Amino acid sequence: MRKLNKNTKLAFSIYCALVMGAALFTTSVYATNDPVTVVNNLSDFIFGLIRAIGMILLGFGVVQVGLSLKSHDPSQRANGFMTLAGGIIITFAKEILNIIVG
């Protein structure tokens, strides 16, 4: 596997920080008198964190596919597409579960 240069690592670190910051600071869990509301808020918060992890994997998969196309490495390309597919599935996990449950 090819090593990432300093600029790519910095850009990916900034991307990860922005995604995690957006997931952590846009949702909140407030304790109200209704316990169902608390559970729903907590569920939204946890699925926000899962979505952030999926978006980070999605970004890393795009980087891997791009580097594999540049270096003509088929095994890295396969890993990149697998990471990309996993990131898509993790990002849309809540919607997939809602479709399954009905």
CNS distance restraints for C-alpha pairs under 8 A (distance, minus, plus):
assign (resid   1 and name CA) (resid  76 and name CA) 6.71 0.50 0.50
assign (resid   2 and name CA) (resid  67 and name CA) 7.80 0.50 0.50
assign (resid   4 and name CA) (resid   8 and name CA) 6.08 0.50 0.50
assign (resid   4 and name CA) (resid   9 and name CA) 6.36 0.50 0.50
assign (resid   5 and name CA) (resid   9 and name CA) 6.35 0.50 0.50
assign (resid   6 and name CA) (resid  10 and name CA) 6.18 0.50 0.50
assign (resid   7 and name CA) (resid  11 and name CA) 6.10 0.50 0.50
assign (resid   8 and name CA) (resid  12 and name CA) 6.06 0.50 0.50
assign (resid   9 and name CA) (resid  13 and name CA) 6.03 0.50 0.50
assign (resid  10 and name CA) (resid  14 and name CA) 6.21 0.50 0.50
assign (resid  11 and name CA) (resid  15 and name CA) 6.15 0.50 0.50
assign (resid  12 and name CA) (resid  16 and name CA) 6.12 0.50 0.50
assign (resid  12 and name CA) (resid  59 and name CA) 7.97 0.50 0.50
assign (resid  12 and name CA) (resid  60 and name CA) 7.81 0.50 0.50
assign (resid  13 and name CA) (resid  17 and name CA) 6.17 0.50 0.50
assign (resid  14 and name CA) (resid  18 and name CA) 6.18 0.50 0.50
assign (resid  15 and name CA) (resid  19 and name CA) 6.23 0.50 0.50
assign (resid  15 and name CA) (resid  56 and name CA) 7.73 0.50 0.50
assign (resid  16 and name CA) (resid  20 and name CA) 6.11 0.50 0.50
assign (resid  16 and name CA) (resid  56 and name CA) 5.98 0.50 0.50
assign (resid  17 and name CA) (resid  21 and name CA) 5.90 0.50 0.50
assign (resid  18 and name CA) (resid  22 and name CA) 6.05 0.50 0.50
assign (resid  19 and name CA) (resid  23 and name CA) 6.25 0.50 0.50
assign (resid  19 and name CA) (resid  52 and name CA) 5.71 0.50 0.50
assign (resid  19 and name CA) (resid  55 and name CA) 7.31 0.50 0.50
assign (resid  19 and name CA) (resid  56 and name CA) 7.22 0.50 0.50
assign (resid  20 and name CA) (resid  24 and name CA) 6.07 0.50 0.50
assign (resid  20 and name CA) (resid  49 and name CA) 7.38 0.50 0.50
assign (resid  20 and name CA) (resid  52 and name CA) 5.77 0.50 0.50
assign (resid  20 and name CA) (resid  53 and name CA) 7.75 0.50 0.50
assign (resid  21 and name CA) (resid  25 and name CA) 5.89 0.50 0.50
assign (resid  22 and name CA) (resid  26 and name CA) 5.78 0.50 0.50
assign (resid  23 and name CA) (resid  27 and name CA) 6.87 0.50 0.50
assign (resid  23 and name CA) (resid  45 and name CA) 7.91 0.50 0.50
assign (resid  23 and name CA) (resid  48 and name CA) 5.42 0.50 0.50
assign (resid  23 and name CA) (resid  49 and name CA) 5.74 0.50 0.50
assign (resid  23 and name CA) (resid  51 and name CA) 7.77 0.50 0.50
assign (resid  23 and name CA) (resid  52 and name CA) 5.95 0.50 0.50
assign (resid  24 and name CA) (resid  28 and name CA) 7.84 0.50 0.50
assign (resid  24 and name CA) (resid  45 and name CA) 7.77 0.50 0.50
assign (resid  24 and name CA) (resid  48 and name CA) 7.61 0.50 0.50
assign (resid  24 and name CA) (resid  49 and name CA) 7.05 0.50 0.50
assign (resid  27 and name CA) (resid  44 and name CA) 7.46 0.50 0.50
assign (resid  27 and name CA) (resid  45 and name CA) 5.82 0.50 0.50
assign (resid  27 and name CA) (resid  48 and name CA) 7.58 0.50 0.50
assign (resid  28 and name CA) (resid  41 and name CA) 7.02 0.50 0.50
assign (resid  28 and name CA) (resid  42 and name CA) 7.82 0.50 0.50
assign (resid  28 and name CA) (resid  45 and name CA) 6.51 0.50 0.50
assign (resid  29 and name CA) (resid  38 and name CA) 6.69 0.50 0.50
assign (resid  29 and name CA) (resid  41 and name CA) 5.14 0.50 0.50
assign (resid  29 and name CA) (resid  42 and name CA) 5.59 0.50 0.50
assign (resid  29 and name CA) (resid  45 and name CA) 6.98 0.50 0.50
assign (resid  30 and name CA) (resid  38 and name CA) 6.47 0.50 0.50
assign (resid  30 and name CA) (resid  41 and name CA) 7.16 0.50 0.50
assign (resid  31 and name CA) (resid  35 and name CA) 7.99 0.50 0.50
assign (resid  31 and name CA) (resid  38 and name CA) 5.74 0.50 0.50
assign (resid  32 and name CA) (resid  37 and name CA) 7.12 0.50 0.50
assign (resid  32 and name CA) (resid  38 and name CA) 6.56 0.50 0.50
assign (resid  34 and name CA) (resid  38 and name CA) 6.76 0.50 0.50
assign (resid  35 and name CA) (resid  39 and name CA) 6.34 0.50 0.50
assign (resid  36 and name CA) (resid  40 and name CA) 6.13 0.50 0.50
assign (resid  37 and name CA) (resid  41 and name CA) 6.05 0.50 0.50
assign (resid  38 and name CA) (resid  42 and name CA) 6.12 0.50 0.50
assign (resid  39 and name CA) (resid  43 and name CA) 6.05 0.50 0.50
assign (resid  40 and name CA) (resid  44 and name CA) 6.18 0.50 0.50
assign (resid  41 and name CA) (resid  45 and name CA) 6.22 0.50 0.50
assign (resid  42 and name CA) (resid  46 and name CA) 6.20 0.50 0.50
assign (resid  43 and name CA) (resid  47 and name CA) 6.11 0.50 0.50
assign (resid  44 and name CA) (resid  48 and name CA) 6.04 0.50 0.50
assign (resid  45 and name CA) (resid  49 and name CA) 6.45 0.50 0.50
assign (resid  46 and name CA) (resid  50 and name CA) 6.30 0.50 0.50
assign (resid  47 and name CA) (resid  51 and name CA) 6.01 0.50 0.50
assign (resid  47 and name CA) (resid  93 and name CA) 7.97 0.50 0.50
assign (resid  47 and name CA) (resid  94 and name CA) 6.66 0.50 0.50
assign (resid  48 and name CA) (resid  52 and name CA) 6.22 0.50 0.50
assign (resid  49 and name CA) (resid  53 and name CA) 6.37 0.50 0.50
assign (resid  50 and name CA) (resid  54 and name CA) 6.23 0.50 0.50
assign (resid  50 and name CA) (resid  90 and name CA) 6.80 0.50 0.50
assign (resid  50 and name CA) (resid  91 and name CA) 6.87 0.50 0.50
assign (resid  50 and name CA) (resid  93 and name CA) 7.97 0.50 0.50
assign (resid  51 and name CA) (resid  55 and name CA) 6.17 0.50 0.50
assign (resid  51 and name CA) (resid  90 and name CA) 6.44 0.50 0.50
assign (resid  51 and name CA) (resid  91 and name CA) 4.40 0.50 0.50
assign (resid  51 and name CA) (resid  92 and name CA) 6.97 0.50 0.50
assign (resid  51 and name CA) (resid  93 and name CA) 7.61 0.50 0.50
assign (resid  52 and name CA) (resid  56 and name CA) 6.27 0.50 0.50
assign (resid  52 and name CA) (resid  91 and name CA) 7.17 0.50 0.50
assign (resid  53 and name CA) (resid  57 and name CA) 6.29 0.50 0.50
assign (resid  53 and name CA) (resid  87 and name CA) 7.84 0.50 0.50
assign (resid  53 and name CA) (resid  90 and name CA) 7.52 0.50 0.50
assign (resid  53 and name CA) (resid  91 and name CA) 7.40 0.50 0.50
assign (resid  54 and name CA) (resid  58 and name CA) 6.05 0.50 0.50
assign (resid  54 and name CA) (resid  86 and name CA) 7.55 0.50 0.50
assign (resid  54 and name CA) (resid  87 and name CA) 4.45 0.50 0.50
assign (resid  54 and name CA) (resid  88 and name CA) 6.57 0.50 0.50
assign (resid  54 and name CA) (resid  89 and name CA) 7.50 0.50 0.50
assign (resid  54 and name CA) (resid  90 and name CA) 4.74 0.50 0.50
assign (resid  54 and name CA) (resid  91 and name CA) 4.34 0.50 0.50
assign (resid  55 and name CA) (resid  59 and name CA) 6.17 0.50 0.50
assign (resid  55 and name CA) (resid  87 and name CA) 6.17 0.50 0.50
assign (resid  55 and name CA) (resid  88 and name CA) 7.61 0.50 0.50
assign (resid  55 and name CA) (resid  91 and name CA) 5.98 0.50 0.50
assign (resid  56 and name CA) (resid  60 and name CA) 6.21 0.50 0.50
assign (resid  56 and name CA) (resid  87 and name CA) 7.44 0.50 0.50
assign (resid  57 and name CA) (resid  61 and name CA) 6.00 0.50 0.50
assign (resid  57 and name CA) (resid  83 and name CA) 6.38 0.50 0.50
assign (resid  57 and name CA) (resid  84 and name CA) 6.78 0.50 0.50
assign (resid  57 and name CA) (resid  86 and name CA) 7.38 0.50 0.50
assign (resid  57 and name CA) (resid  87 and name CA) 4.80 0.50 0.50
assign (resid  58 and name CA) (resid  62 and name CA) 6.34 0.50 0.50
assign (resid  58 and name CA) (resid  83 and name CA) 6.84 0.50 0.50
assign (resid  58 and name CA) (resid  84 and name CA) 5.04 0.50 0.50
assign (resid  58 and name CA) (resid  85 and name CA) 7.73 0.50 0.50
assign (resid  58 and name CA) (resid  86 and name CA) 7.62 0.50 0.50
assign (resid  58 and name CA) (resid  87 and name CA) 4.45 0.50 0.50
assign (resid  58 and name CA) (resid  88 and name CA) 6.44 0.50 0.50
assign (resid  59 and name CA) (resid  63 and name CA) 6.38 0.50 0.50
assign (resid  59 and name CA) (resid  84 and name CA) 7.75 0.50 0.50
assign (resid  60 and name CA) (resid  64 and name CA) 6.18 0.50 0.50
assign (resid  60 and name CA) (resid  80 and name CA) 7.91 0.50 0.50
assign (resid  60 and name CA) (resid  83 and name CA) 7.41 0.50 0.50
assign (resid  60 and name CA) (resid  84 and name CA) 7.60 0.50 0.50
assign (resid  61 and name CA) (resid  65 and name CA) 6.14 0.50 0.50
assign (resid  61 and name CA) (resid  79 and name CA) 7.96 0.50 0.50
assign (resid  61 and name CA) (resid  80 and name CA) 4.74 0.50 0.50
assign (resid  61 and name CA) (resid  81 and name CA) 6.45 0.50 0.50
assign (resid  61 and name CA) (resid  82 and name CA) 7.63 0.50 0.50
assign (resid  61 and name CA) (resid  83 and name CA) 4.88 0.50 0.50
assign (resid  61 and name CA) (resid  84 and name CA) 4.44 0.50 0.50
assign (resid  61 and name CA) (resid  87 and name CA) 7.60 0.50 0.50
assign (resid  62 and name CA) (resid  66 and name CA) 6.10 0.50 0.50
assign (resid  62 and name CA) (resid  80 and name CA) 6.86 0.50 0.50
assign (resid  62 and name CA) (resid  84 and name CA) 6.54 0.50 0.50
assign (resid  63 and name CA) (resid  67 and name CA) 6.14 0.50 0.50
assign (resid  63 and name CA) (resid  80 and name CA) 7.72 0.50 0.50
assign (resid  64 and name CA) (resid  68 and name CA) 6.07 0.50 0.50
assign (resid  64 and name CA) (resid  76 and name CA) 6.86 0.50 0.50
assign (resid  64 and name CA) (resid  77 and name CA) 6.88 0.50 0.50
assign (resid  64 and name CA) (resid  79 and name CA) 7.58 0.50 0.50
assign (resid  64 and name CA) (resid  80 and name CA) 4.79 0.50 0.50
assign (resid  65 and name CA) (resid  69 and name CA) 6.17 0.50 0.50
assign (resid  65 and name CA) (resid  76 and name CA) 7.25 0.50 0.50
assign (resid  65 and name CA) (resid  77 and name CA) 5.24 0.50 0.50
assign (resid  65 and name CA) (resid  80 and name CA) 4.80 0.50 0.50
assign (resid  65 and name CA) (resid  81 and name CA) 6.59 0.50 0.50
assign (resid  66 and name CA) (resid  70 and name CA) 6.36 0.50 0.50
assign (resid  67 and name CA) (resid  71 and name CA) 6.18 0.50 0.50
assign (resid  68 and name CA) (resid  72 and name CA) 5.51 0.50 0.50
assign (resid  68 and name CA) (resid  73 and name CA) 5.10 0.50 0.50
assign (resid  68 and name CA) (resid  74 and name CA) 6.93 0.50 0.50
assign (resid  68 and name CA) (resid  76 and name CA) 5.55 0.50 0.50
assign (resid  68 and name CA) (resid  77 and name CA) 5.07 0.50 0.50
assign (resid  68 and name CA) (resid  80 and name CA) 7.83 0.50 0.50
assign (resid  69 and name CA) (resid  73 and name CA) 6.99 0.50 0.50
assign (resid  69 and name CA) (resid  77 and name CA) 7.07 0.50 0.50
assign (resid  73 and name CA) (resid  77 and name CA) 6.25 0.50 0.50
assign (resid  74 and name CA) (resid  78 and name CA) 6.20 0.50 0.50
assign (resid  75 and name CA) (resid  79 and name CA) 6.31 0.50 0.50
assign (resid  76 and name CA) (resid  80 and name CA) 6.00 0.50 0.50
assign (resid  77 and name CA) (resid  81 and name CA) 6.23 0.50 0.50
assign (resid  78 and name CA) (resid  82 and name CA) 6.18 0.50 0.50
assign (resid  79 and name CA) (resid  83 and name CA) 6.10 0.50 0.50
assign (resid  80 and name CA) (resid  84 and name CA) 6.03 0.50 0.50
assign (resid  81 and name CA) (resid  85 and name CA) 6.06 0.50 0.50
assign (resid  82 and name CA) (resid  86 and name CA) 6.09 0.50 0.50
assign (resid  83 and name CA) (resid  87 and name CA) 6.01 0.50 0.50
assign (resid  84 and name CA) (resid  88 and name CA) 6.31 0.50 0.50
assign (resid  85 and name CA) (resid  89 and name CA) 6.28 0.50 0.50
assign (resid  86 and name CA) (resid  90 and name CA) 6.08 0.50 0.50
assign (resid  87 and name CA) (resid  91 and name CA) 5.87 0.50 0.50
assign (resid  88 and name CA) (resid  92 and name CA) 6.25 0.50 0.50
assign (resid  89 and name CA) (resid  93 and name CA) 5.87 0.50 0.50
assign (resid  92 and name CA) (resid  96 and name CA) 6.19 0.50 0.50
assign (resid  93 and name CA) (resid  97 and name CA) 6.12 0.50 0.50
assign (resid  94 and name CA) (resid  98 and name CA) 6.18 0.50 0.50
assign (resid  95 and name CA) (resid  99 and name CA) 6.24 0.50 0.50
assign (resid  96 and name CA) (resid 100 and name CA) 6.28 0.50 0.50
assign (resid  97 and name CA) (resid 101 and name CA) 6.04 0.50 0.50
assign (resid  98 and name CA) (resid 102 and name CA) 5.82 0.50 0.50
